[in-house]
Each structure stands twice: as C-alpha cells, then as structure tokens.
C-alpha cells in the first residue's frame, strides 16, 4: 500500500498533532494574556476587542476542518480494523462488515436482533448457564 498522502492530509495531520500539544495550549494562553494586558494601552477600544474576536473566529473556523479531517481518518482506520477482526474471527457474521454504510433503518433492525441476543444471554447467566451461545 502506498504511504503517499495529499498535501492537505500532511498539513492537517501535522496541525492536528501540533495543536494537541500542551505547549500549543500554553502559547494560546500567553497570547490571550498579552492581549488582555494590552487592553489598558488601547483603552479597551472596539479595535482591541475586534482583534481577538476576529482572530479566534478565523482560527476556530480553520480548526473545524482540521479536526474533522483527523476524525474522518481515525474513524475510517478503526472501521477497517474492526472489519478485519470480524473477517478473521471464526463464527463471526461477515454481513456485519461495513455496517457504517447501511441506512439507519437497516442498522436499527440489526441492533434489535443483537439486543434480543443480549437479553437472552443475560437471562442465561442469571440461571447459571453459559452466555457464549456456542453450546
């Protein structure tokens, strides 16, 4: 498999990693403190307030896309790993592969079946029977 990643993917991954560091949080806190300390110098003017409001809005707007990209990648990787575990597990239902692509109604039907199995297994446990469903 190719390890080649798009430019956006590289930037998004690096930025997401960097913004999650304690030092980055500390830097953001320091910027806010410096901004607040400059308030008296600028007479707490509308421009002074506008600087932080505009800056934080722009940063937040851009971070939404970076965070969503990171979550999409992580979610896709987890789904693929789960699919592989299902695929190699003896007795597992291969029909459960790629469930995230089903419609909500279809997911609810499958979930209802598993709820029934869970209820039955708990009943078995209460009576001292095995809940593995293999015997």
QUIDA-V833053 format. One record per helix or strand of 3 or more residues. SS is the DSSP state (h for helix, s for strand). FROM is the first residue (numbers start at 1). TO is the last residue. If there is no record, write none. Layout:
BEGIN
SS:FROM:TO
SS:FROM:TO
END
This chain:
BEGIN
h:7:19
h:22:37
h:46:88
h:94:96
h:99:101
h:104:126
END
